[in-house]
Amino acid sequence: MIETKRPESPTQKPLVSILMLAYRHEAYIAQAIEGVLAQSCDFPIELIIAEDCSPDATRAIAEIYQCRHPEVIRIVTGDENIGVMRNFYRALAQCRGAYVAFCEGDDYWCNPTKLAKQIAMMEVDAGLGMTHGNYVTARPSQTGWVVGGRGAHDGRGSDELSGDMFSLSLRELAPRTCTMVVRRVVLDDLGDSVLGNPDYVAGDLPITVFCAANWRIGYLDEVVAVYRLSPNSATRNSFQSKLRFFEGLVKIRDDIEATFGHRADFDRSSAAWVHDTHAQIAFRANDPAAFAQAMRRLREIDPRSAGRFGLRLRQVLLAHQRLTLASNKLIDFARSVQTTFRS
C-alpha cells in the first residue's frame, strides 16, 4: 500500500471517511471530488481516493486536488492494479471515520447537505446501520452527459426504502452505492464474514444484504447523487464482460444464501432476478453452456419465470444454432474427405 503526501498531523479525527474508488476516471473524477468538497457540514471529514494504478491521468488529477486540500484528501494506491474489491478493502483499512460514505470516481454528489442530513439521522438512531438517498442517472450522448430529471426512487415512499430491508435487499439493489453512508462497525463485521470476500466482482450487494440482515436502514427522501451509466462499466461493456460479471454475481448470491438461508424470512426465489438476467446475457453472449446453467438454476427456484416464452425461445434458438454449427462442421469434414479421395 502506498499513500501519497499524507496530510501532516491532521488536527481532528474525521467523523466521516468518504471512500472514492478510482480507475480510469480522468474524465469524471474532478466532478466527483468537487461534490465531496462542496458538502456543508459541521464535523470533520476525510476523502480517501483509492486509485488503482489507472493508465490515464486519474491519479494526476487527484494529486492536484490533494495539493489544494491536503487537510481533507488522502490518496491510497499501490504498485500495480489489484481490482475493485481488493482496492476497496485496502482503502477501507485507511479510513479513520466512525462512518464511511461512498462515491466512485465516475459518479458525483449533487446535494451539499447530503452528508449532514444522513449523519444526523444516524447520530440520533443507533439502530441504523446505513442510510441512503434518492438519485438520478446520467446517460452519455453525442453532446455530453444528459442528467435525468426524475429520481430513481420517486413514487416509492420512505416506508418501502427504510426500516427492515432484508427481504427487499434480496430482490433488488435498492440503495445505490453513491448515496450510502454506513457505520464503520458494519463494514468491519462484513470484512470478517464470508461476504467480505476481496475477490467478489462487486461490493454493493454484499454490503446492503449484510447490513440489512443485522441493522435497520434509513432513507433520505432527497436526490443526493448522480449515478453515471458509463458505457465502460462491467455491466454495460461487451456481453462477454457482462457475462463474467453476472457469473461473479451468482457466486455472491450463493454465498448470501449459505450465510442467511437458515432465516425464516429468507426467500430463495428472490435470486430469480440474478439467474434470469444471467440467462439473458448468456444468450446475447452466444454462450450455450452458461445459458443452460442459468436456466437450470432459475428452474430450481422459480419454474414460472424459467417457463416464460422469451427465455424458452432463446433456448430453442441456441439449440438450433448449435445444431447448425455442428452440421456445418460435418459438411466441411465431408468435403475435405471428398477432396482427399479425388486427389
C-alpha positions in Angstrom: 0.0 0.0 0.0 1.3 3.5 -0.9 -0.2 6.7 0.5 0.9 9.8 -1.4 1.6 13.0 0.5 -0.4 12.2 3.7 -1.5 15.4 5.5 0.8 16.4 8.3 -0.8 15.8 11.7 -4.5 16.1 10.9 -6.0 18.4 13.6 -9.0 16.2 14.2 -10.0 12.6 13.7 -12.8 12.7 11.0 -16.3 11.6 11.9 -16.8 10.6 8.3 -14.5 9.0 5.7 -15.6 9.2 2.1 -14.1 6.3 0.1 -13.8 7.0 -3.6 -12.8 4.1 -5.8 -11.0 5.4 -8.9 -9.8 3.7 -12.0 -9.6 5.2 -15.5 -11.8 8.1 -14.3 -9.8 11.0 -15.7 -12.9 12.5 -17.4 -15.0 12.4 -14.3 -13.0 12.4 -11.1 -12.8 16.2 -10.8 -16.6 16.4 -10.6 -16.6 13.6 -8.0 -14.1 15.4 -5.8 -15.9 18.7 -6.1 -19.1 17.1 -5.0 -17.4 16.0 -1.8 -15.7 19.3 -1.1 -19.0 21.1 -1.6 -20.5 19.4 1.4 -21.8 21.7 4.1 -21.3 20.0 7.5 -20.1 21.0 11.0 -18.0 17.9 11.5 -14.5 16.9 10.1 -14.3 14.6 7.1 -11.6 13.0 5.0 -11.7 11.9 1.4 -9.8 8.7 0.7 -9.2 8.3 -3.1 -8.4 4.7 -3.8 -6.5 5.0 -7.1 -5.9 1.6 -8.6 -3.0 2.4 -11.0 -5.0 3.9 -13.8 -3.3 4.1 -17.2 -4.7 7.6 -17.7 -4.5 10.9 -15.8 -6.8 9.9 -12.9 -4.0 9.9 -10.3 -2.5 13.2 -11.5 -5.9 15.0 -11.3 -6.4 13.6 -7.8 -3.0 14.8 -6.7 -3.8 18.3 -8.0 -6.8 18.4 -5.7 -4.8 16.9 -2.8 -2.3 19.8 -3.1 -5.2 22.3 -2.8 -6.9 20.5 0.0 -4.2 18.5 1.9 -6.2 18.6 5.2 -9.0 16.6 3.6 -7.8 14.5 0.7 -5.6 11.4 1.0 -4.6 9.1 -1.9 -4.2 5.4 -1.4 -2.6 3.4 -4.2 -0.1 0.7 -5.0 2.5 -0.5 -7.4 0.0 -2.5 -9.6 -3.7 -2.8 -10.4 -5.3 -5.1 -7.9 -9.0 -5.0 -8.8 -12.1 -3.3 -7.5 -12.7 -5.2 -4.2 -9.1 -5.5 -3.1 -8.7 -1.8 -3.8 -11.8 -1.2 -1.7 -10.6 -3.1 1.3 -7.1 -1.6 1.0 -8.6 1.8 1.2 -11.1 0.9 3.9 -8.3 -0.1 6.2 -7.1 3.5 6.0 -10.4 5.1 6.8 -10.5 6.7 10.2 -14.1 7.8 10.5 -16.9 6.2 12.5 -18.9 6.4 9.3 -17.9 5.6 5.7 -19.6 7.2 2.7 -19.1 6.1 -0.9 -18.7 7.9 -4.2 -17.0 6.2 -7.0 -14.8 8.3 -9.3 -17.3 8.3 -12.1 -20.3 9.4 -10.0 -20.9 12.6 -8.1 -22.8 14.1 -5.2 -25.2 16.9 -6.2 -26.7 17.9 -2.8 -24.4 19.9 -0.5 -26.4 18.8 2.6 -26.2 15.1 1.8 -23.7 14.1 4.5 -25.0 16.4 7.2 -28.6 15.1 6.9 -27.6 11.4 6.7 -25.2 11.7 9.6 -27.9 13.5 11.7 -30.2 10.6 11.1 -27.7 8.0 12.2 -26.4 10.0 15.2 -29.9 10.1 16.8 -30.8 6.4 15.9 -28.1 3.9 16.9 -30.1 1.1 15.3 -29.4 2.4 11.7 -26.5 0.6 10.1 -26.9 2.5 6.9 -28.6 5.5 5.3 -29.1 6.0 1.6 -31.0 8.5 -0.6 -32.6 9.1 -3.9 -30.5 9.7 -7.0 -30.7 10.5 -10.7 -28.9 8.9 -13.6 -26.7 10.4 -16.3 -26.5 8.9 -19.7 -23.9 9.6 -22.4 -25.0 11.4 -25.6 -23.2 12.8 -28.6 -23.1 16.2 -26.9 -22.1 15.1 -23.4 -23.8 13.6 -20.4 -27.6 14.0 -20.0 -28.8 14.0 -16.4 -32.3 12.7 -15.9 -34.9 14.8 -14.1 -36.7 12.1 -12.3 -35.3 10.4 -9.2 -34.8 6.6 -9.3 -36.9 6.2 -6.2 -39.6 8.7 -7.0 -43.0 7.5 -6.1 -41.8 4.6 -3.8 -42.0 6.3 -0.4 -39.8 6.1 2.6 -41.7 3.2 4.2 -40.6 0.8 1.4 -37.0 2.1 1.4 -36.2 2.2 5.1 -36.5 0.1 8.2 -36.2 -3.7 7.9 -35.0 -4.0 4.3 -33.7 -7.6 4.4 -36.3 -9.0 2.1 -36.1 -6.1 -0.3 -32.3 -6.3 -0.4 -32.5 -9.9 -1.6 -34.8 -8.9 -4.5 -33.1 -5.7 -5.8 -30.3 -3.3 -5.3 -32.4 -0.5 -3.8 -29.6 1.5 -2.1 -27.3 2.9 -4.8 -23.7 2.9 -3.5 -23.0 6.6 -4.3 -25.8 7.5 -1.8 -24.8 5.2 1.1 -23.4 6.1 4.4 -22.5 3.1 6.5 -21.3 2.6 10.1 -17.7 1.5 10.1 -18.6 -1.3 12.6 -20.9 -2.8 9.9 -18.1 -2.8 7.4 -15.6 -4.3 9.9 -18.1 -7.1 10.7 -18.7 -7.6 6.9 -15.0 -8.0 6.3 -14.8 -10.7 9.0 -17.6 -12.7 7.3 -17.8 -14.9 4.3 -19.4 -12.0 2.4 -16.2 -9.9 2.9 -14.6 -11.8 0.0 -12.0 -9.5 -1.7 -12.4 -11.5 -4.9 -16.0 -10.5 -5.4 -16.9 -8.6 -8.6 -18.9 -6.0 -6.7 -19.4 -4.7 -3.2 -22.9 -3.1 -3.2 -24.9 -6.3 -3.0 -22.9 -7.9 0.0 -22.8 -4.6 1.8 -26.5 -4.0 1.5 -27.6 -7.5 2.3 -25.2 -7.9 5.3 -26.3 -4.6 6.7 -30.0 -5.2 6.2 -29.7 -8.7 7.9 -28.3 -7.1 11.1 -29.4 -3.5 11.2 -32.2 -1.2 10.1 -31.7 1.2 7.2 -32.6 4.8 6.9 -33.7 6.7 3.8 -33.3 10.4 2.9 -36.1 11.3 0.5 -34.0 13.7 -1.5 -31.9 13.4 -4.6 -28.3 13.4 -3.3 -26.2 12.0 -6.1 -25.8 11.4 -9.8 -25.1 7.8 -10.9 -23.3 7.8 -14.2 -24.3 5.0 -16.7 -20.8 4.6 -18.0 -20.5 2.5 -21.2 -17.2 1.1 -20.0 -18.5 -0.3 -16.7 -18.7 -4.1 -16.1 -22.4 -4.2 -16.5 -22.5 -2.1 -19.7 -19.5 -3.3 -21.6 -19.4 -6.2 -24.1 -21.8 -9.1 -23.5 -18.8 -11.3 -22.6 -17.8 -8.8 -19.9 -21.3 -8.6 -18.7 -21.4 -12.4 -18.6 -18.3 -12.6 -16.4 -19.7 -10.0 -14.1 -23.0 -11.9 -13.6 -21.2 -15.2 -13.1 -19.5 -13.4 -10.2 -22.8 -12.1 -9.0 -24.2 -15.6 -8.9 -21.3 -16.5 -6.6 -22.1 -13.6 -4.3 -25.8 -14.7 -4.2 -24.9 -18.3 -3.4 -22.7 -17.1 -0.5 -25.6 -14.9 0.7 -27.9 -18.0 0.7 -25.2 -20.0 2.6 -25.0 -17.3 5.2 -28.6 -16.4 5.7 -30.6 -19.2 4.1 -31.5 -20.6 7.6 -33.5 -17.5 8.4 -37.3 -17.7 8.3 -37.5 -14.5 6.3 -35.1 -15.7 3.6 -36.8 -16.3 0.3 -34.8 -18.4 -2.2 -36.9 -17.3 -5.1 -35.6 -13.8 -4.5 -32.5 -14.9 -6.5 -34.6 -15.2 -9.7 -33.6 -11.8 -10.9 -29.9 -12.8 -10.9 -30.4 -16.1 -12.8 -32.9 -14.5 -15.2 -30.5 -11.7 -16.1 -27.6 -14.2 -16.3 -29.6 -16.3 -18.8 -30.4 -13.3 -21.0 -26.8 -12.1 -21.0 -25.5 -15.6 -21.8 -27.8 -15.7 -24.8 -26.6 -12.4 -26.0 -23.0 -13.5 -25.4 -23.7 -16.7 -27.5 -22.7 -19.0 -24.7 -25.0 -22.0 -24.7 -23.3 -23.7 -21.6 -23.7 -20.5 -19.5 -27.3 -20.1 -20.7 -28.2 -23.8 -19.8 -26.6 -23.4 -16.3 -28.5 -20.2 -15.7 -31.8 -21.7 -16.8 -31.2 -24.8 -14.6 -30.7 -22.5 -11.6 -33.8 -20.5 -12.5 -36.0 -23.6 -12.9 -34.9 -24.8 -9.4 -36.2 -21.7 -7.6 -38.8 -20.2 -9.9 -40.2 -22.6 -12.6 -42.7 -20.0 -13.7 -40.0 -17.5 -14.6 -38.0 -20.1 -16.4 -41.0 -21.1 -18.5 -41.5 -17.6 -19.9 -41.9 -17.6 -23.7 -39.0 -15.3 -24.2 -36.5 -17.5 -22.3 -37.8 -20.7 -23.9 -37.5 -19.1 -27.3 -33.9 -18.2 -26.6 -33.2 -21.8 -25.5 -34.6 -23.1 -28.8 -32.6 -20.6 -30.9 -29.3 -21.5 -29.1 -30.0 -25.2 -29.6 -30.7 -24.5 -33.3 -27.6 -22.5 -33.6 -25.5 -25.3 -32.1 -27.1 -27.9 -34.4 -26.4 -25.6 -37.4 -22.8 -25.2 -36.3 -22.4 -29.0 -35.9 -24.0 -29.6 -39.3 -21.7 -27.1 -41.0 -18.6 -28.8 -39.4 -19.9 -32.1 -40.6 -20.4 -30.8 -44.1 -16.9 -29.2 -44.1 -15.4 -32.5 -43.0 -17.2 -34.5 -45.7 -16.0 -32.0 -48.3 -12.4 -32.4 -47.1 -12.7 -36.2 -47.3 -14.1 -36.0 -50.7 -11.4 -33.7 -51.9 -8.8 -36.1 -50.5 -10.2 -39.1 -52.3 -10.3 -37.2 -55.6 -6.8 -36.2 -55.3 
